[in-house]
C-alpha cells in the first residue's frame, strides 16, 4: 500500500497510541472527581496541557480541547460572533478556507451576520489592499487559514495580523492551522485564535484544540458543569488529551529536516509529471511541499483515484471533506473551472519513502496513459 | 588569529563587603552554581573578584538563564578569555571581536589586577583606543554615552574582554547564613517570604500543615508545586508535612470559637520550633504582614509569638498586599498560589475571630486540650518530602 493522502488524515504514531492505551487502562478516574483517582487524572491533564502550552509559549488556560478542527472552527467563529455581536456583525474570511469555515459562515449569515470574502492574488496570497479596505469598524472577526488544505499555499499570518489590527484594533483574528501544525513552525502569537487537529499530526481522531488568547472572550457553544472548563464543558477525555501532548511534541520535532526531505520528493514528482500533456500543477511559490495539487485536465478525478486504488495507491481529490465538488481553492487562485474540477491531491509525509514515490510514478504512468487514451478516442 | 575562548564570568554581589569569611561565601556560591548547572558539563574556578564558568558554546544562553536564579550573583558576563597579557595581541583580538558589533562610538574601560604590567589602566585604555581609531574609520570615542563599552580586564596570566553585562538577582549565596523553617501555607504570601529569606543566604526548609479529610490532596500538591518553584532559588528543599487533623479537631471541639485561629497558630508555631530544632534551623519564617488578617494584628502576633523562643522572621511584615503580589508574579508563584484549594487556615474559620487576643486566656483555653501529647504525636508522624531543583514531570514517559 502506498498512502499519499496524509493531508486528509495520518496514521496514528505507535508512541501516541501507546500513551492512549496506557492512560485508558491506568487513569480510570473522572478528572472532575474529588478523590485521588480523579486528582490523578486531572494532574495528568494538567501536565499534558503544560507541555503543550510550553511548546507554543502560551498560557495553560489558553488551550481549549475540542473534538477536532471542525469544532474548533465552530467554537472560534460562532463563539466570537455571539460574544461580540453588539460591536458589529461583519466577518471576513478568505477564499482559501476549509469547507467547514464556509458552512459556519452560511449559518452565521442566517443569524444576521454579513460575510465578506477577501481576494487573493494569482499566487494564492491574500490581497493585502483588499483586506485593508474590507476591515471596518464593525468587523469583529477575520479568519484566514495558515496553510490552504488543497494547494498548500501558506499565508503570512503575522503581516495579515498587522494589517487587520492597524485598521481595527478590536477585530479578532482567527486562523485554521490544521494543515500547518506538524508541517511548518506555527506561532500562536500571530493570531488571537487558532484551530488544530490531532489526526493530521499522527495523533488520534476525535480530538483537536483551540488556542484562545486570554484577552479574547468567546461564547461557549456547549453548556454544562463548569467543573473543569467553562468554554468547553464536559468530562475531559484524559487519554486523548495525554496522547495529544505526545503527538504535538513528536510532530513538531525536526521540522526542517523533514521539510527538506519532503521537498525532494515533491520535486521528483513534479519533474516526472511535467513530461505528460494535460497535467497542470496547482502549486505556487507559496505552497508548502507537503501538499502537491495537480489537475488532470482530461480525466475525471474520481475515475483516476479509483484506478490508482487498484495498485493500492491512495490519493486525495479535493479536501477529504468536500470531494465531488469543485475545488474552491484552485478556482480562487486560477479562476479556471475546468482546472478546479479535475484536481488530484498528492500529500506527502516524512514517512513517505523514495521507493514509494518511484512505484507511484510507474503506476501513474500506466493509469494515466490508459485513461488519457480512452478519453482522446 | 589570536586564540580566544568564550567564557561566562560572575561578579559577586554584596559579598565583596564581607572581609573575613569571603572565601566561605565564594566557595558556597561555587557549590550552588555547580549544583544549579549539574545537567551541563561545566568547569568553574574562582578568585576573590570573579568566578569563571567554562562550558561548550551551545549551552551559554541556557546557563545564563539558570544563573539568573542563583543568589549571590551581581552580574553575569559573557566574555572572551585571551591567553595573553601583550597589549598588541589584545588590541588585535578586540579588533576582531568588535567587527560583529554595530556601533559608532565606543569607550574602553580597563581593569588591571596584575600590577606587574608596566602601563596603568588609563594608559592601556588609551593605547587600545588609539589602535581601534586607526583601524576603524568613522568610529569615535565617547566617554560619556558610548554605543559600545569595551571592558578589558588583565589578570595574572590572562586577559578578558567583554561588552555587555547581565544583571543577576543579588543577595547572598543560599546556605551561607544557615537554615530556617518556612511555614508554607499555599497562599500568596508565604512563598514570597521564603524567596526573600533565601535571598539573604538562608537555606529554607518548608513546613506544611495538612488536615485530611478537611483539606484535599490537591491542596498538598499545590504546596509541593510552590516548594518546587522555591527550590529553583533555594536549591533542593525539604518539605515537612504535619498531619494536623487531630489538633485542629481538638481545638474546634474544646476551645471558644473566637480563639480558634489564635490557638491554632500557637500550635503551629510550637511545632515549627520543634522541627527547627530537629533540623538545626536557627529561625522560623512566615508570610505574616501586619494587619492583613485577624491573626496578624500586633496583639495577635504578640499572643502567638510568645510560645516560641527562636526568632520569627516576617519578611513581609511591612509590605502591602499588592507589593507582595508583584513579587509573587515575578518569582512565578502567583499563578499556583491562587489555585482554589482550601488549606487548613481557611477551614474552621470562626465568624468573628478575636482581634485583640489575651495571652492569659490563650493559656487558660489551652489547658482544655493535651497540648504536648498532640504536638509529640504530630511530630512523630510527620512526613518529609524531598524536592530537588527541577520541576519534574511525573508523566514524562506518557507525554
Interface residues (C-beta under 8 A of the other chain):
Chain A: X19 X22 X23 X34 X36 X39 X42 X43 X44 X47 X48 X51 X242 X245 X246 X249
Chain B: X216 X217 X218 X221 X393 X394 X395 X398 X399
